[in-house]
Amino acid sequence: MGFQSATLHPWMTVRGNVELGMKHQGVKKAERQEQSHRFLKMVSLSDFAARRPYELSGGMQQCWQIPRRLANDPEFVLTDEPFVLSMP
């Protein structure tokens, strides 16, 4: 589920937030990094992987939530508002 306000851990990097669920599921580090890079690239945030939430705009924080959700391989994703995502 995606909320209107970003629910990101401020002490973690973009990549760390995306990989958190996979880490708790026991996914190996190399696979977590590969998946997080793929999903961050999908929303044009791969260049910001080492940044923290306070270093991103509100819109970027919203986009950041998408890879975080997708990395957990959900059957579906619920969002508060419609969004546009350009997929390759």
N, C-alpha and C positions, 0 to 999 in steps of 0.2 A: 504494500500500500504506500502511495506517495502522498505526502501532506503538503499544504501550501507553504508552510515554513520549513526550511531545510532542517532535517534532523540528523545532522552530521556531528561526529565527535571532533570538537575543536582542537584537541591535542594531537590528532592524527593527520597524516597527509591525505591528499586525494586518493592516492593508491592504497594507503592503509585502510581507509574507509571502505573502498570497493572490495578489498580482499578480506575484510574482517569475517564476514559470514562463511566464506570458503575456508578460512583458517580454523574456525570453530567446527567445521564439518570434517576436518582432517585432510584437506586437499594439500598436496605437497607444494612447497614454496615456488618451484619453477612453473608449475601449472597455474598457480594463483597469479604470478606475475604475467604470464602469457595471456590469461583470461582478462585481467584488469587492463592490460594494454589494449587488447582488442576492443573491449567495451568503452574505454575512454576515447579511443580513436573514433569510435562510432559517433560520439557526440562532440568531437573536435576538442577534447580536453587532455589529450595525451601529453601535450607540452606543459601541462600544469600538474602532473602527477606528484611532484615533490612539494607542492604548495599546501598551505593550511587554509581552512575555511575563511578566516578573516582576510586572506589575501585575494579572495575572489569576489566578483560582483554578485548581487542577489540572483541574477539570471543564470550565472555560471553555477552557483550553488544548487539551483533547481535542476539544471542539466546534470549535475554531478550525481543526483539521486538516481537517475535512470540506470547508469552502469552498476551502481551499488545494488539495485534491485535485481537487475538481469543476471548479475554474477551468481546469484543464488538459485538460478534455473527455475523460476516460478512457472506455474501453469498459466497464470494470467497476472496482470498488474492493474491495480485500481488507482486512479489518480483523482485529485480534487478538481482539476480543470483539464480541458482538452489541451493537447500539445501537438506540435509538429516536430517530427524527427526525420531527418533525411538519412535514409539507409542506403548503403552501397548496393 
